[in-house]
Amino acid sequence: MGAKDYLAGALVASFIGVFSTGIIMHSKGRAVPYNNIVEQDFAVPRKIQIYCRDMNLDGIPETMLKYDGKPYYLKLNDQGELVIAPYQLD
């Protein structure tokens, strides 16, 4: 397992954990909690940003995750499972 796979797995686990607990609801919509202390090998929530933008300029927005300033696509695979893929310009 490479470093990218390990990071992607940690991000998926953190993402699912944060969203499944219901602690992300905010009066103005969804927000990731501002938290510095998490279990080892998990993503730090305050470094996560989620947004929706038309990154490939096809007129349809994509869901993006930015972790510590690095962008990733939030996609679903053929089984409907969440996949975090590095953002790459084509």
N, C-alpha and C positions, 0 to 999 in steps of 0.2 A: 504494500500500500504506500503510495507516494505522499509527499507533503500536501499536494493539492487535494487528494482524496481525503486525507485526514482532516484538513481544514474544512472541506465541504461537509464532511460528516459531523464535525463539531458544530458548524453553523446550522445545519439542519436540526440537530438535536436541540440546540439552544433556541432556535426559531420556533420549533414545535412546542417546547416546554414553556416558553414565554406566552405564546398565543393560547395554548390549551388551559393555562391556569386562570385566564380571565382577568389578570391583573393589568392588562394593557388598555382597558377601556378608559377613556378620558372624556371629559364633558364636551370637547370639541371634536371628538372622533377617536380614532385609534392612535395610541402613542406607545413607544417602547419605553419601559421604565428606566429611569436614570439610576443605574446601580453599578458600583465599581467592584463589588465582591461577589464572585461566583465560584462554583466548584472548579477545580483545576481541569484544564482541557476544554472548557466551555467558553463560548464567545461572551464577551462583556456587553451587556445590553446597551449601555450608553454609546457604544461604538457602532450600533446598528441603525441604519436609516432605510426605510422602505418607501418607494415612490413609484409612480406610474407615468412613463413618458414615451413618446414615439421616438425611440432611439435610432431606428433604421429608416425613418422618414417615409414609411409606407402608408401613413394615415391612421394606423391602429397602434395604440399605446401598448408597451410591454411593461410588465411588473419587474422592478429592479430592486435589488438590495445592495446597499453600500455598507461594507464593513471596514472600519478604520481607513476610510477614504478610497477603498478599492471597490469598483462596481462589479456586480454579478447579476445574471438573469435569474429570476425565480420562475421556473418552468414546471410543467407536469410531464411525466413520462407516459408511455402507453398504458400503464396500469393506474394512472391517476395519482401517482406518488410524487411528492415534491422533490425537485432536483434543483440544485444550485450550480449554475454553470458560469465560468468566468466570462465577463463581457469582453467581446473582441470586435473591433471594427472590421467589416468585410471589405 
